[in-house]
């Protein structure tokens, strides 16, 4: 039986969700005027998170400073992020999508894959079904989506990125030569800027050029694994399944982006502790321990820098994780102003056996474990905001972060 996959993608999700809310309140539709979701324009670190099509006509780009966006369009309407709204809209969108398919995979907050294989008796015309789903979302929720249809996830996602908004597109294998191969090579899914430059320098400018090259040449140019994957993608080959449940986490990470630059340890360390506390709690809930800790930060030139360490013994204790993260940060940070700070825990294990050092203070370790267990129990019963560590609560940095442009990006890798 040939597979049938839908990829459903909300058009400019954050702006669309805010616009739909405002239309219900009788306010102008942000999608019809030059508008954006972004940080405080009075702060030089505020950036454009999402933009309307009219704003795009002024040359406004996602990721650029708000001050620059206002220079391009003085009448630009800027609205702050509202992540409670985004979560609510995402859940409603996915509920409707899930009602159409036996298996749904959440790909991001505003994207899903639907495995429609074997539904031909219920939905004999896939294109008509996609239009029905698209229109149902628009009618009931007030925002639009694009839907791509194909026989695998790669081609379905490529199709959904064709002309927007509020469209249904197909990209079946027989359509690849006409619809996909003429596209610039940068349009190929998962192909980054570095690979694009290497390909262009080699005279490979379209996806079709890549598809007709020899696999060995691509592996020599891009590396064995990446070369093979992109060579297969250029030919429309992808056998990855639609998964109702994500794979078991290989790690936990948390990043925080700031409106105001971090310039001191007094600002940074409480945030680092809070991140370690959140991640360690998540890890304990999964009954995991980590053997590798890394710290990432972003400077004003938008360059990310990371530093990591491997632990002699796996741990799930907040204090141990924070102590290592603090050392990593202090070793690698040269006191440049920071836009972003994050922690990642990897090398997960569920081994209960612990080989402790002869010199380790076992009583102190037991006290730390009991403290973590007590905090976890309180948070589970009363909510995460009901108890916190004093060093975090009293931090002036915590207060300053309440107005940040982006919510903390927490994910299981």
C-alpha positions as CSV (number, residue, x, y, z in Angstrom):
1,X,0.0,0.0,0.0
2,X,1.4,3.4,-1.0
3,X,1.9,5.8,1.8
4,X,-0.1,9.1,2.0
5,X,1.3,11.9,4.2
6,X,-0.1,15.4,4.9
7,X,2.1,18.1,6.3
8,X,0.0,20.9,7.9
9,X,1.8,24.2,8.6
10,X,0.2,27.3,10.2
11,X,0.9,30.4,8.1
12,X,3.1,32.9,10.1
13,X,1.8,31.3,13.3
14,X,2.6,33.8,16.0
15,X,1.3,36.7,14.0
16,X,-1.8,34.8,12.7
17,X,-2.7,33.7,16.2
18,X,-2.5,37.2,17.5
19,X,-4.4,38.5,14.5
20,X,-7.2,36.0,15.0
21,X,-7.5,37.0,18.7
22,X,-7.7,40.7,17.8
23,X,-10.3,40.2,15.0
24,X,-12.6,38.6,17.6
25,X,-12.1,41.8,19.7
26,X,-13.1,44.0,16.7
27,X,-9.6,45.3,16.2
28,X,-7.8,45.6,12.8
29,X,-6.5,42.4,11.3
30,X,-2.7,42.4,11.7
31,X,-2.4,40.2,8.5
32,X,-3.8,43.1,6.4
33,X,-1.5,45.8,7.6
34,X,2.3,46.2,8.1
35,X,2.8,44.5,11.4
36,X,5.0,42.2,13.4
37,X,5.5,40.3,16.6
38,X,8.7,41.5,18.3
39,X,10.5,42.9,21.2
40,X,10.4,46.4,22.7
41,X,11.6,48.7,19.9
42,X,13.2,51.1,22.4
43,X,15.7,48.4,23.3
44,X,18.4,47.7,20.8
45,X,18.2,43.9,21.4
46,X,14.5,43.7,20.5
47,X,14.1,41.7,17.2
48,X,11.3,40.9,14.8
49,X,9.9,37.4,15.5
50,X,7.2,37.3,12.9
51,X,5.9,39.7,10.2
52,X,2.9,40.2,8.0
53,X,2.9,40.0,4.2
54,X,2.4,43.8,4.0
55,X,5.4,44.3,6.3
56,X,7.5,42.0,4.1
57,X,6.9,44.4,1.2
58,X,8.8,47.0,3.1
59,X,11.8,44.7,3.3
60,X,11.3,43.8,7.0
61,X,12.9,40.5,7.8
62,X,12.5,38.0,10.7
63,X,15.4,38.4,13.1
64,X,16.3,42.0,12.3
65,X,16.3,44.6,15.1
66,X,13.0,46.3,15.8
67,X,14.7,49.8,15.4
68,X,15.7,48.9,11.8
69,X,12.2,47.6,11.0
70,X,10.7,50.9,12.2
71,X,13.1,52.8,10.0
72,X,11.9,50.8,7.0
73,X,8.2,51.3,8.0
74,X,7.5,54.1,10.5
75,X,3.8,53.0,10.6
76,X,4.6,49.4,11.5
77,X,2.3,47.9,14.2
78,X,4.5,46.0,16.7
79,X,2.9,43.5,19.2
80,X,4.7,41.7,22.0
81,X,4.8,37.9,22.1
82,X,2.1,36.0,24.0
83,X,3.1,32.4,24.6
84,X,0.0,31.5,26.5
85,X,-2.1,32.4,23.5
86,X,0.3,30.5,21.2
87,X,0.0,27.4,23.3
88,X,-3.8,27.6,23.3
89,X,-4.0,28.0,19.5
90,X,-1.5,25.3,18.9
91,X,-3.5,22.8,21.0
92,X,-6.8,23.7,19.2
93,X,-5.1,23.4,15.7
94,X,-3.6,20.0,16.6
95,X,-6.9,18.8,18.0
96,X,-8.6,19.4,14.6
97,X,-5.7,17.8,12.7
98,X,-5.7,14.8,14.9
99,X,-9.4,14.1,14.2
100,X,-8.6,13.4,10.6
101,X,-5.8,10.9,10.8
102,X,-5.0,7.6,12.6
103,X,-1.5,8.9,13.4
104,X,-0.4,12.5,14.0
105,X,3.2,13.6,14.7
106,X,3.7,17.1,16.3
107,X,6.7,18.5,14.4
108,X,6.7,21.9,16.1
109,X,4.3,24.3,17.8
110,X,2.7,25.1,14.5
111,X,3.4,22.0,12.3
112,X,2.1,18.4,12.2
113,X,2.5,15.4,10.0
114,X,-0.6,13.3,9.4
115,X,-0.3,9.7,8.2
116,X,-3.4,9.3,6.0
117,X,-2.3,5.8,4.7
118,X,-5.2,3.4,4.5
119,X,-7.9,6.1,4.8
120,X,-9.1,6.0,1.1
121,X,-12.5,4.5,2.0
122,X,-13.2,7.4,4.4
123,X,-11.4,10.1,2.3
124,X,-11.3,8.9,-1.3
125,X,-10.0,12.3,-2.6
126,X,-6.8,13.4,-0.6
127,X,-6.8,16.9,-2.2
128,X,-10.5,17.5,-1.3
129,X,-9.8,16.2,2.2
130,X,-6.9,18.6,2.6
131,X,-9.1,21.5,1.5
132,X,-11.8,20.4,3.9
133,X,-9.2,20.3,6.8
134,X,-7.7,23.7,5.8
135,X,-11.1,25.4,5.6
136,X,-12.3,23.9,8.9
137,X,-9.2,25.3,10.7
138,X,-9.8,28.7,9.1
139,X,-13.6,28.7,9.9
140,X,-13.3,27.5,13.5
141,X,-10.1,29.0,14.6
142,X,-9.7,32.1,12.4
143,X,-6.3,31.5,11.0
144,X,-5.0,29.8,7.9
145,X,-2.7,26.8,7.1
146,X,-0.9,25.3,4.2
147,X,-1.1,21.6,3.5
148,X,1.4,19.6,1.5
149,X,0.5,16.1,0.3
150,X,2.8,13.3,-0.8
151,X,4.0,9.8,-0.2
152,X,6.6,10.7,2.4
153,X,7.3,13.4,5.0
154,X,10.1,15.1,3.1
155,X,8.0,15.7,0.0
156,X,4.9,16.6,2.0
157,X,6.8,19.3,3.9
158,X,8.5,20.6,0.7
159,X,5.0,20.9,-0.9
160,X,3.5,22.8,2.1
161,X,6.3,25.4,1.6
162,X,5.1,26.2,-2.0
163,X,2.9,29.3,-2.5
164,X,1.3,30.7,0.7
165,X,-1.0,31.4,2.4
166,X,-4.1,29.2,2.7
167,X,-3.1,26.7,0.0
168,X,-3.0,23.0,-0.7
169,X,-0.2,21.6,-2.8
170,X,0.9,18.1,-3.9
171,X,4.4,16.9,-4.6
172,X,4.1,13.2,-5.6
173,X,7.2,11.4,-6.9
174,X,6.1,11.8,-10.5
175,X,5.9,15.6,-10.0
176,X,9.5,16.0,-8.7
177,X,11.1,16.9,-12.0
178,X,8.6,19.7,-12.6
179,X,7.9,21.0,-9.1
180,X,11.1,20.4,-7.1
181,X,14.1,20.0,-9.3
182,X,14.0,23.5,-10.8
183,X,14.1,25.1,-7.3
184,X,17.3,26.7,-5.9
185,X,19.3,24.1,-4.0
186,X,18.8,26.2,-0.8
187,X,15.1,25.2,-0.9
188,X,16.0,21.5,-0.1
189,X,14.9,20.6,3.4
190,X,17.7,20.5,6.0
191,X,20.3,22.0,3.7
192,X,22.2,24.7,5.5
193,X,24.1,27.8,4.4
194,X,27.5,26.2,4.6
195,X,26.4,23.2,2.5
196,X,24.7,25.6,0.0
197,X,27.9,27.5,-0.5
198,X,29.9,24.4,-1.1
199,X,27.4,23.2,-3.6
200,X,27.2,26.5,-5.4
201,X,31.0,26.7,-5.6
202,X,30.9,23.3,-7.2
203,X,28.4,24.5,-9.8
204,X,25.4,22.8,-8.2
205,X,22.7,25.5,-8.1
206,X,19.3,23.7,-8.3
207,X,17.9,20.6,-6.5
208,X,17.9,18.9,-9.9
209,X,21.6,19.5,-10.3
210,X,22.2,17.8,-6.9
211,X,19.9,14.9,-7.8
212,X,21.8,14.2,-11.0
213,X,25.3,14.3,-9.4
214,X,27.1,11.2,-8.3
215,X,26.5,10.2,-4.7
216,X,30.3,9.7,-4.1
217,X,30.9,13.3,-5.2
218,X,28.3,14.6,-2.8
219,X,29.8,12.6,0.1
220,X,33.3,13.9,-0.7
221,X,31.9,17.5,-0.8
222,X,29.6,17.5,2.2
223,X,30.8,14.6,4.3
224,X,29.7,10.9,4.1
225,X,26.6,11.1,6.2
226,X,25.3,14.6,5.1
227,X,26.2,14.0,1.5
228,X,24.3,10.7,1.3
229,X,21.2,12.2,3.1
230,X,21.0,15.3,0.9
231,X,21.6,13.3,-2.3
232,X,18.6,11.1,-1.3
233,X,16.5,14.1,-0.4
234,X,17.2,15.7,-3.8
235,X,15.7,12.5,-5.4
236,X,12.7,12.7,-3.1
237,X,13.7,9.6,-1.0
238,X,12.6,9.4,2.6
239,X,11.3,6.5,4.6
240,X,11.0,8.1,8.0
241,X,7.8,7.1,9.8
242,X,5.1,9.5,11.2
243,X,5.4,9.0,15.0
244,X,2.6,9.6,17.4
245,X,5.1,9.6,20.2
246,X,8.5,11.1,20.0
247,X,11.6,9.0,20.4
248,X,13.0,8.8,23.9
249,X,14.9,12.0,24.8
250,X,18.6,11.9,24.1
251,X,19.1,15.0,26.2
252,X,17.4,18.0,27.8
253,X,18.2,21.6,26.9
254,X,16.9,25.1,27.9
255,X,17.8,28.4,26.4
256,X,16.7,31.9,27.5
257,X,16.9,35.0,25.1
258,X,17.1,38.4,26.7
259,X,15.9,41.9,25.8
260,X,18.5,43.5,28.0
261,X,22.1,42.3,27.6
262,X,23.6,40.3,30.4
263,X,26.8,41.9,31.5
264,X,27.7,40.5,34.9
265,X,28.0,37.2,36.8
266,X,25.4,38.5,39.3
267,X,22.9,38.5,36.4
268,X,23.9,35.4,34.7
269,X,24.5,32.8,37.5
270,X,20.9,32.9,39.0
271,X,19.5,32.3,35.5
272,X,22.0,29.5,35.0
273,X,20.9,28.0,38.3
274,X,17.2,28.2,37.4
275,X,17.9,26.5,34.1
276,X,19.8,23.7,35.8
277,X,17.0,23.4,38.3
278,X,14.3,23.0,35.6
279,X,16.3,20.6,33.5
280,X,17.3,18.4,36.5
281,X,13.7,18.2,37.6
282,X,12.6,17.1,34.1
283,X,15.4,14.6,34.0
284,X,14.4,13.1,37.4
285,X,10.8,12.8,36.2
286,X,12.0,10.7,33.4
287,X,14.2,8.7,35.8
288,X,17.3,9.6,34.0
289,X,20.8,10.9,34.9
290,X,23.3,12.8,32.7
291,X,26.9,12.2,32.1
292,X,27.6,15.4,30.0
293,X,26.8,19.0,30.7
294,X,27.2,21.9,28.2
295,X,26.7,25.7,28.5
296,X,25.9,27.8,25.4
297,X,25.8,31.6,25.2
298,X,25.3,34.1,22.4
299,X,27.2,37.4,22.1
300,X,26.1,40.6,20.4
301,X,27.5,39.5,17.1
302,X,25.0,36.6,17.2
303,X,27.7,34.0,17.5
304,X,27.0,31.0,19.7
305,X,29.8,29.6,21.9
306,X,29.6,26.3,23.8
307,X,31.7,24.6,26.4
308,X,31.0,21.1,27.8
309,X,32.3,18.6,30.2
310,X,31.9,14.9,30.8
311,X,31.2,13.7,34.3
312,X,33.0,10.9,36.0
313,X,29.6,9.7,37.4
314,X,26.1,10.1,36.1
315,X,24.0,12.6,38.2
316,X,20.5,14.0,38.5
317,X,21.3,16.3,41.4
318,X,20.6,20.0,40.7
319,X,23.5,21.3,42.8
320,X,26.1,19.1,41.0
321,X,24.7,20.0,37.6
322,X,24.8,23.7,38.5
323,X,28.3,23.6,39.9
324,X,29.6,22.1,36.7
325,X,27.6,24.5,34.5
326,X,28.9,27.5,36.6
327,X,32.5,26.4,36.1
328,X,32.0,25.9,32.4
329,X,30.4,29.4,32.0
330,X,33.1,31.1,34.0
331,X,35.9,29.4,32.1
332,X,34.6,30.3,28.7
333,X,32.8,33.7,29.2
334,X,35.1,36.7,28.5
335,X,32.6,39.2,30.0
336,X,31.1,40.1,26.6
337,X,27.4,41.3,26.8
338,X,25.1,38.3,26.2
339,X,21.8,37.9,24.3
340,X,21.2,34.3,25.1
341,X,22.2,31.7,27.8
342,X,21.5,28.0,27.8
343,X,22.3,24.7,29.4
344,X,22.1,21.2,27.9
345,X,22.2,17.8,29.6
346,X,23.1,14.8,27.5
347,X,24.7,11.3,27.8
348,X,21.6,10.1,29.6
349,X,21.5,6.9,31.5
350,X,18.9,5.2,33.7
351,X,21.5,3.2,35.6
352,X,20.8,3.3,39.4
353,X,24.3,2.2,40.3
354,X,26.5,5.1,41.3
355,X,30.3,4.7,41.8
356,X,31.1,7.4,44.2
357,X,34.6,8.8,45.0
358,X,36.2,7.7,48.3
359,X,36.6,11.4,49.1
360,X,33.1,12.5,48.3
361,X,30.9,13.8,51.1
362,X,28.1,11.2,50.9
363,X,26.1,12.9,53.7
364,X,26.0,16.2,51.7
365,X,25.0,14.4,48.6
366,X,22.1,12.7,50.4
367,X,20.9,16.1,51.7
368,X,21.0,17.5,48.2
369,X,19.0,14.5,46.9
370,X,16.4,14.9,49.7
371,X,16.1,18.6,48.9
372,X,15.6,17.9,45.2
373,X,13.0,15.2,46.0
374,X,11.1,17.6,48.3
375,X,11.1,20.4,45.7
376,X,9.9,18.0,43.0
377,X,7.0,16.9,45.3
378,X,5.9,20.4,46.1
379,X,6.0,21.5,42.4
380,X,4.1,18.4,41.3
381,X,1.3,19.0,43.8
382,X,1.1,22.8,43.8
383,X,2.7,24.0,40.5
384,X,6.2,25.1,39.5
385,X,5.8,28.7,40.6
386,X,5.0,27.8,44.2
387,X,8.5,27.2,45.4
388,X,11.9,28.3,44.2
389,X,15.4,28.7,45.4
390,X,16.2,31.9,47.3
391,X,19.2,32.7,45.1
392,X,16.9,32.7,42.1
393,X,14.0,34.5,43.7
394,X,16.1,37.4,44.9
395,X,17.9,37.9,41.6
396,X,17.5,41.2,39.9
397,X,18.1,39.4,36.7
398,X,15.0,37.4,37.2
399,X,12.9,40.6,37.4
400,X,14.5,42.0,34.2
401,X,13.7,38.9,32.3
402,X,10.0,39.2,32.7
403,X,9.9,41.5,29.6
404,X,12.0,39.3,27.3
405,X,11.0,39.0,23.7
406,X,11.1,35.2,23.5
407,X,9.9,32.7,26.0
408,X,12.4,30.2,27.3
409,X,13.0,27.6,24.7
410,X,12.8,24.3,26.5
411,X,13.0,21.1,24.6
412,X,13.8,17.4,24.8
413,X,16.4,16.7,22.1
